[in-house]
Amino acid sequence: MFKLTVRSVPAVLAIVCALGLSACASNDRLKGETPQALFDEAKELQAAGSYERAIKGFEQLEGTFPYGRHAQQAQLEIAYTYYKMLDSASAVAAADRFIKQYPSHPNVDYAYYLKGLSTQIAEDSFLNIIYERDIADLDQASVRESFDVFRELVTRFPDSRYTPDARARMTRIINALSRHELKVARYYLRRGAPLAAANRVKGILKDHSGSPVIEESLAILITSYDELGLPVLKADAERVLRQNYPQSAWLSKKYTPPDY
């Protein structure tokens, strides 16, 4: 008979802990014996919101059956699950891994789409919805990165089912970037820096010609040239404003930037 002594207690505890960890590890593993069974189990966990377990399941599928369509689809599901978890960095990394490993895969357009969505997580997150934050106030580098990903999707896969939504998101991003530049131009004009304000709105007029802020951008340009003492350039800006926005209120009154 085994006699428990003070000296043997640590060893017993170590065995118990090891067994407990082993049990927990085995509980995390899915029970499916075929690629389809493992995939279905992981998808059920994903649908139930058990995202971490779902990712482990898809990883188990990849490790157990590394070849074939189920393993490839598991990579895409991992990227999507990270996206649902609002883990932008992991979702982008997973999508990139799929793109590099399977550049000719029939679903690689979806990987690009997921990557673009994942860079917009900050825009679409719960807190931003609550506080109604404007995308123009978010990290511009992230917004531009998202635009570049969607542009690549649209360029490489013009007939993709994801292209129409990608185009719509690109338009939203362009409008957001122009609003951001407009806010900066307003700031410079309020602070008595008309040259800096003019340079900002000229960028909008050059790069974002279809943006809804063009009218106000032209009004800022007119005011900036007026304060800089450049009557010829001011007249040119007024002519463009009149041609494109004949009913603009800023044709009859001086533009004053809002104080916010």
N, C-alpha and C positions, 0 to 999 in steps of 0.2 A: 504494500500500500504506500502511495506517495504521501509523505509527511510534509505539510506546509510549514516552513520556517521563515523567520524574518528575512534571512538571506535569499530565500527563493521567491519572495513576493515580487521584486522587480521583474524577474524572469517571467512569472505568470502574467503580470500586467502587460509585458511586452508582447506575449503570445496573444492575449485577448485583444490588444489594440491592433495587432497585425491581422487577426481574423476579422475584426470589425472593418478595417480598411478594405480588406479583400472582399468582404460582403458588399460594402458600399460600391466598390469598383464594379463588381459583377452586376449589381442592380442597375448601374448606369449603362451597361451594354445591352443592346437590343437582342432579341431572341431569334430574329429571322435567320433562316438557313440558306436563303437564296437572295440574289441581288434585288429581285423585285420585292420580296418580303421585307428586307431591311429598308428599302426605299419607302415602301408603304408605311412602315412603322414610324420612320423619321418624319414623313409628311403629316401623319396624324399628330405627332408631337408639335410640329410647326403650326398646324391649324389650331391646336389647343392653346397656343401661346407659350408652350414650354420650349422657348427658343434655344436655351443653352443645351438642353438634352437633345433637341433636334439636330443641332450642329454636331454634337458628339456622335449621333447616329449616322449622319451623312459622312463624317470622318471615318467611322467604323466601316461603312460600306466601301469607301475609297481604299481603306487599308486592307480589307478582306478580299475585295474583288476590284483590283486596281485597273482592270481593262474593261472596255465595253461602254455602252451607252449609259448604263446606270451610274457608273463612276463619274462620267462626264457631267451628267445631269446633277449629280450630287454636288459638284463644284459650284454650279450655278445656284443651287438651292442654298448653299452655305452663304454665298454673296447676298442672296435675297433675305435670308434670315438675319444676317448682320444689319442689313438695311432696315428691317422691321424693328430691330433692337436699337435703332438710331446710333449704331456704332459706325460712323462714317469711314474712319481709317481702315477698319477691318473689312468692311464691305468693298471699298475701292481696291484693297489689296487682293481680295478673293476674285473680284471681277478681272483685275489685271492678270492674275495667274491664269485664269481661263483663256483670256485673249491671247496671251503669249504661248500657251500650250496648245490651243486649238484655233489658230487664226483662220482656218477655212471651215470651221464647224457651222452647220446650218443655223445654229442659234447664237452665233457670236454677236449678231446685232443686238440681241437681248442683253448680252454682257456689257456692251457699250452703253445701252440704255440704263441698266442698273448702276453703272459707274457714274453716269451723269446725274441720276436721281440721288445717289449717295453723297455727291458733293453739294447737294442742295438740302441736306438734312437740317442744317441750321435754319434755313428758310422755312421749312415745313414743320418744324418741331412743335411740340405741344405748347411750350412757353411762348413761342412767337405767335401762335394762334391766339393765346389768351391775351397777350399784350398788344396784338395787332402791329407788330413791328414791321416796318417797311424794309423790303429786301435791299433798298438803296442804303440803309443804315448798317447793313451787315458787312462782313469782311469781303472787300472787293476782290481780293485775290481768289477766294473760294468761288465767288460768283463768276468770275472770268474763266476759271478752270472748268466750271460746269458748262459754260457756253462753248468752250473749246471741245469738250467731249461730245456734246450734242451736235456740234457742227461736223465733227468727224463721222458721227453716225449718219447724219443726213447726206453727207458727201459720198461716203462709201456704200451706203445702203438706201438709195433714194426710194426704193419700192418696199422698204421694210414696214411692217405693221406699226412699228414704234416711231416712224419718221414724222407723221402728222403731229403727234404730241410733242416730239422733240422740237419741231419748228415753232410750235406755240410757246414752248418754254424759252426758246431762244429769243423770241419777240419780247417776252416778259423780261428777260434778262437785259436785253438792249435798252428797253424802256427804263429799267431800274438803274442801269449804269448812267443813262442820261439824266435821270432825276438826281442821282448822286452828284454828278458834275454841276448840275444847276444849283444845288444847295451850296456847293463850294463857291460858285460864282456869286450867288447872293451874299454870302459871307464876305467875300472880298469887296464887293461894292459897298456894303454897309460899313466896312472898315476903311473906306477911302483908298482902295487899291484898284482903280478902274482898269489898269493895264492887265493885272492878273485876272480880273473878272472877264475881260474881253478874250483873253487867251483860252479861258475855260469854255466859254460858250462857242468859240470858233471850233473847238474840238467836237462839241456836240453837233454843230451844223455840218461838219465834215464827215464824222463817223456814224452819226445816228439820225440821218435825214428824215426817217419816217417816225421819229419819236413825237409823242404828244406835247413835249415841252419846247418845240421849235419856236412857237410864237413868243413865249416869254424869253427865250434865249435871244431872239432878235431884238426884243425890247431892251434887254440888258446890254446888248452890243451897241445900240443907239445911244443909250445913256452913258456908257463907258467912253465912246468916241467923243461925245459932247463934253464930258469932264476932262478928257485928254486934249481938248482943243483941236480936234481933227474933223473939220466940217465936211470935207469931201467924203471921207469914209462913213461919217454919220449919215450923209445924204444917200449913199449907196445902200446902207443897212435899212434906212427908211423905205427906199424904193422896193427892196425885197420884201419887207413886211407888208407894204401896201399891195403888192402883186399877189401875195399868197394869203394874206389875211385882211381883205379890204374893210372888214367890219371891226378890226381890232381897236379896243379902247385906247391902246397905247399910241395910236396915230394922232390922237387929239390931246393927250396928257402925258406928262413925264412919268416914266416908270420909277416906282419906289419899291425896293425889295422888302418883303415882309420881315418883321422883326422877330424871327424865331430860328 
